């Protein structure tokens, strides 16, 4: 029981962490970013490279990876996506355009990674020591990832609710047209949210690389999972993201322990469907229109 | 009207005769090899470790020696290759293009069971030898009959499971293990085939199958599985897993302190990545595949592979078999002495070949000897079963305890 609970929490924390960036990108900047998982894998490669070449701990590696990903994603938004934003008449049109554009971007990022790293699996061992918690053995690196997810979730929540720029971001998420009426620069705020999302997914990539085996082509799994969580939690809602992530992690772990590990995927989608049936806009989403 | 028709007909006829004559008259000054391989998509992981480095290595070595020896001269190898994007239709299209447009002399196979099955009929119809070096299928004997040009170098998956069970029976009779087994498998081709073969074999051998579960491909947390298996305290743990899960299960077992007497994991155990990741903790782990790690030919192959691939090591199973299949193809072509694909196929069926995996003589288009179970011992993944194989190492049981990394 403790085992299943703890494992589920750790897994759920990781899911929430992976999805947080997407909720900012999709919820605020309204970019349905299909290259999201590729950015995560790129960060994982960066962490792997820093660790194997210079024995730099992934945690210190974050100091390089976060700003780099922020900059790269800002660049993506500014030069690739902004023209689409300007051209789009409605938010729905932007969503469709952004899906197509980031679908292409996905292949470019993946192609670049395949050229540099090849298709082989990558994996390294960092902080993989067992820690006893309530009589169960847990991996220290997973606990660390969970803790970071919680800290980031909290910091982001405070940042979004207690600061001026955070309020602006939320305003854009709720209604970009009205936000302009109160002198919010919607495009700049969106760019910021998109880049912030990129920085978050980079953190997720670095942490995930500590315990998962990855290859240049494994990004899509993360995009899918993040998408489910974001939609389930309510688009653009951080708390929803956290709750949905934990729910998925716990349900997977309990089903694997008490029913059958073969059903985890089925349960994922069952929970997803059930939430959508009861609350079509997700846990904390407001129904639109 | 009639005249013009005839004229056109004559012209056409002349042109085709000219073409027909020209082709053999043009002295061949290279031999064209073609292949389609997964450079993108889900198969990349396997192709990049097992197949591509060996193709590159072989071509480089043959050309460095002046080329293939055809009659009394040497012809360099020219290569045309495509990306099959891990997609069966794409692979078939690429092979057809190689045959019809590029007119290559020989075709090397793609990576993986699925793609080899997909291109099998095309290669058979066009009469190209098909040395499927990375396909494991229970239908190999049947396929070899249906497509006489096809050679199934890795054998049948059910043999892998049966050989493992035979090894367990032997260990039990020696009193080294008890009879409780926990088995997990990935719910995909490989895992389904092997667990389906292992299940009856284990029960028949009177083992107690205490845990027998599958998990979906891409499962990211294997802790619940390992914890459940650990709680049952089995003597034997078997995971018919894919590379990411193989690493995940091993890592999780170490963390949970799950250390059964026999610890077996699936695809990926023989990868250099496994040793690199777990270091001394790999010691004692059993897995699918293996090679005669002490044979001079293998040691030499390992060194050449590393030298040609920036120090990257090959995997300890299908890599050497892939390279051996290229050597067999080379020897067949050289013995036939010309690009006569039917004769090359015949030579492959009947000849005896010196390769890095020893002397190979095929029976019914399949080798007679395979490594099915290997074990990491002092940093090398040795073949331990079938125990009757030349160079089989004694299996070390019980597995030593996990060390802190």
Interface residues (C-beta under 8 A of the other chain):
Chain A: X3 X4 X7 X10 X11 X14 X110 X111 X114 X118 X119 X120 X121 X122 X123 X124 X125 X128 X129 X130 X136 X137 X138 X139 X211 X212 X213 X214 X215 X216 X217 X218 X221 X249 X252 X253 X256 X257 X260 X261 X262 X264 X265
Chain B: X38 X39 X40 X41 X42 X44 X45 X47 X48 X49 X184 X187 X213 X214 X215 X216 X218 X219 X220 X221 X223 X224 X225 X227 X228 X243 X244 X247 X248 X251 X252 X254 X255 X256 X257 X268 X271 X273 X277 X278 X404 X405
